[in-house]
Amino acid sequence: MSGAGRARAAPAVRVVVADAAAVVRAGLAALLSAEDGVEVVAEAADGGPAREAVAAHRPDLVVLDPRLPGAEGPAALPELAALAPVLALSFTGGRAAVEEAIHRGAGGYLVHGEFTPGQLLDAVRDVAAGRAAFSAGAATVLLARMRAEGGTAGSSGATGTAAASIPLQSQFNPSQLQSNVGQSRSAADRTRFGLSPREEEVMELIAGGMTNQQIAAACFISEKTVKNHINRIFGKLRADSRSKAIALWLGTWAPRGEG
C-alpha cells in the first residue's frame, strides 16, 4: 500500500473548533472538514460550550482562540488542555499572549496571517500527535524567552522544539523583535501611561503588529472604535506615530528625561 493509501486508512483526527467569531469558526471548520483524515466533531463560541463539547466527544485536538470573550473564555484553556491537546489560533502574536497560552497548556500557537491552509493542517496533525507547532512569530517569542532565561537549543519542552516543529512562514514584523528587546519593561511600568484595560489590550495588539482591521476582528469591535481607542492611546503615550507608540510601550525608547 502506498504512503497516501496508509494516510487515508489511518483514523481521522477528530477536532473541536472553538472561536467566538462565527466567520472564523465556520471557515476553520470548513477547511479542516474538507481534508481527508480530519473530522470536525463540534464547534463552540465560548469556554463553557467548548468544555461540554470536548467532554462529550473526547476529540484528538481542540483548535482554540485562547482569548475567547466572556467569563468562561480565559479559564477554558487549562481545563481543555487537561482533556485534549490544544492548538491555539489567534490574531494576537504578542509575547504576553503567546507565553500565557503555552503556560496554560497549549501545545502549539499559530498567529493568523502567518500560515497557509496546508501549514494549518500540518500543525493540526502535529499537535494531535503530541508534537509542538508554532508559526514564525510565536516561535521567535519563545526562542527569545528561552535565551533570556539562559536556555539552550537542546533544552526539552515546548520552547525547545518550537523552532524545529514546522517551518511556518511569516511576514517580517519588526515589532515582534522589539517585544523581545523590551522584555525588561515590566507590566507595572506600563501603568504610568494610564491606559484602561481595553486600551492596554488594543496597545498589545498594536505592538504585535496587527492592523486596525485585525484588531477590530480580534476584539469584536468596529474599526471606527479601534481608531478611537488608538487616538486616546496615542494621547496618553504622547506618541505621534504607531512606531513611537510601540517603542514606548515595549520600553525600547523613552523621551528625554525618562528611563
C-alpha positions, 0 to 999 in steps of 0.5 A: 500500500502506498504512503497516501493509501496508509494516510487515508486508512489511518483514523481521522483526527477528530477536532473541536473548533472553538472561536467566538467569531462565527466567520472564523469558526465556520471557515476553520471548520470548513477547511479542516472538514474538507481534508481527508483524515480530519473530522470536525466533531463540534464547534463552540463560541465560548469556554463553557460550550467548548468544555461540554463539547470536548467532554462529550466527544473526547476529540484528538485536538481542540483548535482554540482562540485562547482569548475567547470573550466572556467569563468562561473564555480565559479559564477554558484553556487549562481545563481543555488542555487537561482533556485534549491537546490544544492548538491555539489560533489567534490574531494576537502574536504578542509575547504576553499572549503567546507565553500565557497560552503555552503556560496554560497548556497549549501545545502549539500557537499559530498567529493568523496571517502567518500560515497557509491552509496546508501549514494549518493542517500540518500543525493540526496533525502535529499537535494531535500527535503530541508534537509542538507547532508554532508559526514564525512569530510565536516561535521567535517569542519563545526562542527569545524567552528561552535565551533570556532565561539562559536556555539552550537549543537542546533544552526539552519542552515546548520552547525547545522544539518550537523552532524545529516543529514546522517551518511556518512562514511569516511576514517580517514584523519588526515589532515582534523583535522589539517585544523581545528587546523590551522584555525588561519593561515590566507590566507595572511600568506600563501603568504610568501611561494610564491606559484602561484595560481595553486600551492596554489590550488594543496597545498589545495588539498594536505592538504585535503588529496587527492592523486596525482591521485585525484588531477590530476582528480580534476584539469584536469591535468596529474599526471606527472604535479601534481608531478611537481607542488608538487616538486616546492611546496615542494621547496618553503615550504622547506618541505621534506615530504607531512606531513611537507608540510601540517603542514606548510601550515595549520600553525600547525608547523613552523621551528625554528625561525618562528611563 
